[in-house]
Structures are given as structure tokens and as C-alpha cells.
Amino acid sequence: MNLSFNNIQIFAQVEKETEWFKHYKLDELKDRYDSNFIQFLKMPSLQQYKEMEQYLKDFHEVKGQTHVKFTFPQDKEIPDEVLDYVKNEGYTIGSLEMYAIEPKDFGHSATCEHVIVEFLSEHTLPHYLAIHFEDAKQWGEIYAAGREKMLERDFLMQRKKQIIARIDEQVVGSVDVIIESNTAEIDNFFVLPAFQKRGIGTKIQQFVMSEFADKTIILVADEEDTPREMYVKQGYTYIGKQYNVLKMDINK
């Protein structure tokens, strides 16, 4: 398959689209940076960037949003003049890397037999929502509440395949899987800090590989995050890289 970041789902609605950018928004979770941003389809000049920055600032201010975020075309370096500008304006510069693997090539196994991996159910939903609410509180109570509602809506509307790992009745990890015709995208992969490095993440992935054996498994990881190193060791293939810039307070 000819995979790219175009295979990664963006959980948002398209507000505006031109030949050189897409503007995404998600009114149900306005503070979710990954759902409220502009994606450049072509690399902008500094003047074009400033025009889009002002457009997005104006759009977000009306809705009470305080951030602006932009992503750039895959495998393209941000032009120096744009890079210098965003640095001077106090943006955070980041990048995501995309990986893929065929389920048959995932040869790692986990021996944590006391951990049960299964699809989310009505019985386990409250426990699942609770761990994600606690994790999301680091970005504020309002964001955490909105995220909780979104995850519950995902379950009720079956928008994603939600999978959990539990020990007895305690949910200790989870992952969402987004199904397309040829791919299954791993998203929202999470293991409680107290239960990390016990093979639980590997066991969750084993479940995904087994349940979606006819799909190519894809995911994105922050270039600076430790899980990225785990994926490389597990045999995932590097697909590409995408830069992004984020300013969390447009009033500064």
C-alpha cells in the first residue's frame, strides 16, 4: 500500500478547504488542538502563513478558543523564514512520525496472563471513562469533561473500536482502533503510569493484530515520545514525518 498521513483520520469537520489548506474544527471539543487547526496542503510563504494565522486567530477568538495550530505537508521542512517567525512568536514546534506494520510481522508476545484484553462494553464503560477523565484533567476540568463526553459518544455511536485491558474490574489501559477498507489505525493508546513496562501495551497490540489480521496497522507517534522507540523495536515500518506548530495563548 502507498501509505501517507492522508490515511490518518482527523476527528473533526472541515470548515473550509482550498487548493492549499484545510481548516478543521470540532465544536464539541474546542480545546482539542488536534481537531481545531489548519492543515497546509502546500508549503506557505511567510506572507501566506501570516494571512492564515490572522484568519485562524479571528475564527477562534469568536468561539472563545485561545490557541492556533498549523500542520505542514508530509516530509517537507518548514521554510526558514516561517520557522524564524513562529519561534519569535512563541510557538511550540513539534513533529509526528507515521508507522505501519502487517499483523503477521508483529512477533512480540506478552506473558501477563492476569491481564484481560477485550472490547469495551456497557459494564466496563464507566471504568474506561474514569481513567481517561483523570488523565485529561492535566489540561483542565472543562477539557476533561468534554473529552469524557466525546469518548462516551464514540462508544454509543460505534465510531471506533474501543479496546481495554483490565485486571479484575480495574481498567489499566486502552486503545481505539479506527477501521478503514485496508487499514486499522491505532489511536488514543494509553496505559496507566503505575502499570507501564509490564507488557500490557504489547498484549493490547497482540489483541489488535489478532482481531484485525486482514488490515495494515498504522499509527502516529510524537517524535520525542518514548513509545515511538517501542514501535521501532516491534518491527513497525517508518512511513513519514509531519511538522506542526502550536501557540496555546493567542493573546500573548
GUTI-460928 format. One line per 5 residues: number of its first residue (from 1); for each residue x, y, z of C-alpha. Coordinates in Angstrom, 2 decimals, always signed. Last residue first. Layout:
// GUTI-460928
NUM> X Y Z  ... $
//
This chain:
// GUTI-460928
252> +0.37 +36.79 +24.27  -3.32 +36.82 +23.40  -3.01 +33.81 +21.09  -2.34 +31.53 +24.04  -1.56 +27.93 +23.11 $
247> +0.60 +28.59 +20.07  +1.17 +25.39 +18.12  +3.39 +24.43 +15.20  +3.34 +21.16 +13.29  +5.80 +19.10 +11.29 $
242> +4.91 +15.82 +9.54  +7.09 +12.76 +9.13  +6.89 +9.63 +7.01  +6.29 +5.91 +6.67  +8.61 +4.23 +9.20 $
237> +7.99 +0.48 +9.34  +6.86 -1.15 +12.59  +9.02 -4.06 +13.75  +8.47 -4.12 +17.50  +11.73 -2.29 +18.14 $
232> +10.54 +0.64 +16.02  +7.20 +0.71 +17.83  +8.94 +0.80 +21.21  +11.11 +3.75 +20.19  +7.97 +5.70 +19.28 $
227> +6.55 +4.86 +22.70  +9.37 +7.04 +24.24  +7.95 +10.29 +22.88  +10.02 +13.00 +21.14  +8.99 +12.18 +17.56 $
222> +5.35 +12.11 +18.64  +3.77 +8.93 +17.37  +1.38 +8.16 +14.52  -0.30 +4.83 +13.85  -0.99 +2.22 +11.18 $
217> -1.98 -1.46 +11.18  -2.41 -2.93 +7.70  -5.65 -4.87 +7.77  -6.61 -8.56 +7.36  -5.36 -9.51 +10.84 $
212> -7.71 -7.04 +12.51  -8.73 -9.00 +15.60  -5.39 -10.80 +16.01  -3.16 -7.76 +15.44  -5.35 -5.66 +17.76 $
207> -5.21 -8.29 +20.51  -1.44 -8.54 +20.18  -1.31 -4.74 +20.45  -3.13 -4.83 +23.77  -0.73 -7.51 +24.99 $
202> +2.24 -5.35 +24.00  +0.85 -2.39 +25.91  +0.32 -4.60 +28.96  +3.88 -5.93 +28.89  +4.68 -4.77 +32.40 $
197> +6.55 -1.57 +31.46  +3.55 +0.59 +32.40  +1.08 -0.31 +35.13  +1.55 +2.65 +37.51  +1.54 +5.05 +34.54 $
192> -1.91 +3.86 +33.38  -1.65 +2.51 +29.84  -2.93 +4.51 +26.86  -3.18 +4.24 +23.09  -5.53 +7.02 +21.89 $
187> -5.26 +5.83 +18.30  -4.22 +2.66 +16.46  -5.39 +2.89 +12.85  -6.73 -0.20 +11.11  -6.12 -0.11 +7.37 $
182> -7.45 -1.52 +4.10  -11.13 -0.53 +4.00  -10.94 +1.75 +7.04  -11.25 +0.91 +10.74  -10.23 +3.30 +13.51 $
177> -8.93 +1.42 +16.53  -9.08 +2.99 +19.99  -6.73 +1.79 +22.70  -6.99 +1.09 +26.39  -5.13 +0.55 +29.64 $
172> -5.47 -0.26 +33.33  -9.23 -0.84 +33.66  -9.80 -2.25 +37.13  -12.51 -4.91 +37.45  -10.12 -7.89 +37.60 $
167> -7.02 -6.58 +35.88  -8.19 -4.83 +32.75  -7.03 -4.02 +29.25  -9.49 -2.11 +27.11  -10.47 -1.87 +23.45 $
162> -12.63 +0.73 +21.72  -13.45 +0.05 +18.06  -14.35 +3.48 +16.72  -17.45 +5.46 +15.74  -19.71 +2.93 +17.47 $
157> -22.33 +5.66 +18.09  -22.70 +4.82 +21.79  -18.99 +4.13 +22.24  -17.73 +7.20 +20.38  -20.35 +9.25 +22.26 $
152> -18.84 +8.06 +25.54  -15.40 +9.07 +24.31  -16.69 +12.51 +23.31  -18.46 +13.04 +26.63  -15.29 +12.18 +28.54 $
147> -13.27 +14.53 +26.33  -15.62 +17.38 +27.12  -15.37 +16.71 +30.84  -11.57 +16.53 +30.69  -11.38 +19.77 +28.69 $
142> -13.53 +21.58 +31.25  -11.57 +20.12 +34.17  -8.21 +21.32 +32.85  -5.34 +20.05 +30.68  -3.93 +17.82 +33.44 $
137> -7.53 +16.70 +33.95  -7.22 +14.56 +30.79  -5.60 +11.65 +32.64  -8.26 +11.60 +35.33  -11.05 +11.73 +32.75 $
132> -9.38 +8.96 +30.74  -9.20 +6.69 +33.75  -12.86 +7.36 +34.65  -14.22 +6.87 +31.13  -12.81 +3.34 +30.98 $
127> -14.17 +2.46 +34.42  -17.63 +3.76 +33.45  -17.53 +1.84 +30.12  -16.65 -1.56 +31.65  -20.22 -2.84 +32.05 $
122> -21.53 -1.18 +28.88  -18.77 -2.96 +26.99  -15.30 -2.10 +25.65  -13.70 -4.81 +23.55  -11.37 -7.18 +25.38 $
117> -7.89 -7.56 +26.86  -7.65 -9.42 +30.18  -4.46 -9.05 +32.23  -3.68 -11.90 +34.65  -1.76 -13.70 +31.91 $
112> +0.94 -11.02 +31.71  +3.11 -13.11 +29.36  +3.37 -10.68 +26.45  +4.35 -11.60 +22.90  +6.28 -9.87 +20.16 $
107> +6.27 -11.19 +16.59  +4.25 -8.49 +14.88  +5.00 -9.36 +11.25  +1.71 -11.23 +10.73  -0.17 -8.08 +11.74 $
102> +1.37 -6.07 +8.87  +3.03 -2.96 +10.25  +2.83 +0.80 +9.78  +4.46 +3.91 +11.22  +3.86 +7.66 +10.98 $
97> +6.07 +10.23 +12.68  +4.74 +13.40 +14.26  +6.58 +16.67 +14.65  +6.71 +19.58 +17.05  +7.38 +23.31 +17.17 $
92> +5.92 +25.25 +20.09  +5.06 +28.80 +19.03  +6.41 +31.81 +20.89  +6.12 +34.46 +18.17  +9.89 +34.58 +17.62 $
87> +9.95 +30.83 +17.01  +6.98 +31.11 +14.64  +8.77 +33.80 +12.60  +12.11 +32.03 +12.38  +10.40 +28.87 +11.12 $
82> +8.40 +30.79 +8.54  +11.52 +32.46 +7.15  +13.45 +29.19 +7.30  +10.85 +27.25 +5.31  +9.35 +24.33 +7.32 $
77> +10.93 +21.09 +6.09  +8.73 +18.84 +3.98  +8.24 +15.12 +4.66  +4.46 +15.46 +4.89  +2.94 +18.89 +4.19 $
72> +2.67 +21.23 +7.20  +0.41 +21.34 +10.26  -0.89 +24.51 +11.89  -2.24 +25.26 +15.36  -3.82 +28.32 +16.94 $
67> -4.92 +28.56 +20.55  -7.25 +30.62 +22.75  -10.69 +29.47 +21.70  -13.64 +31.62 +22.74  -15.59 +30.92 +19.56 $
62> -15.16 +34.43 +18.14  -11.49 +34.32 +19.16  -11.03 +31.08 +17.22  -12.09 +32.48 +13.84  -10.10 +35.69 +14.29 $
57> -6.97 +33.79 +15.29  -7.48 +31.36 +12.39  -7.70 +34.15 +9.79  -4.77 +36.02 +11.34  -2.57 +32.92 +11.20 $
52> -3.74 +32.21 +7.66  -2.60 +35.65 +6.50  +0.67 +35.33 +8.41  +1.38 +31.96 +6.78  +0.65 +33.33 +3.31 $
47> +3.10 +36.18 +3.90  +5.76 +33.82 +5.22  +5.34 +31.59 +2.17  +3.18 +28.54 +2.61  +4.07 +24.87 +1.94 $
42> +1.18 +23.24 +0.13  -1.62 +21.20 +1.69  -1.36 +23.28 +4.86  -3.53 +21.82 +7.60  -5.26 +24.41 +9.76 $
37> -6.36 +23.63 +13.30  -9.14 +22.55 +15.64  -9.26 +18.77 +15.97  -5.67 +18.03 +17.04  -5.71 +21.05 +19.39 $
32> -8.64 +19.77 +21.40  -9.82 +22.91 +23.18  -12.98 +23.25 +21.09  -14.31 +19.81 +21.95  -17.91 +19.54 +20.71 $
27> -17.26 +22.30 +18.19  -14.66 +20.29 +16.31  -12.89 +22.33 +13.64  -10.64 +21.71 +10.65  -9.40 +24.27 +8.11 $
22> -7.87 +22.70 +5.02  -5.12 +24.41 +3.00  -3.54 +24.86 -0.45  -6.21 +24.03 -3.02  -8.90 +25.42 -0.75 $
17> -10.96 +23.92 +2.07  -13.07 +25.47 +4.82  -14.80 +24.25 +7.97  -13.84 +20.60 +7.53  -15.27 +18.65 +10.45 $
12> -13.10 +16.95 +13.03  -11.53 +13.63 +14.03  -8.64 +13.60 +11.58  -8.12 +10.02 +10.42  -4.64 +9.01 +9.33 $
7> -4.55 +7.60 +5.78  -3.70 +11.04 +4.36  -0.60 +10.89 +6.56  +0.81 +8.53 +3.94  +0.56 +4.91 +2.82 $
2> +1.08 +3.58 -0.70  +0.00 +0.00 +0.00 $
//
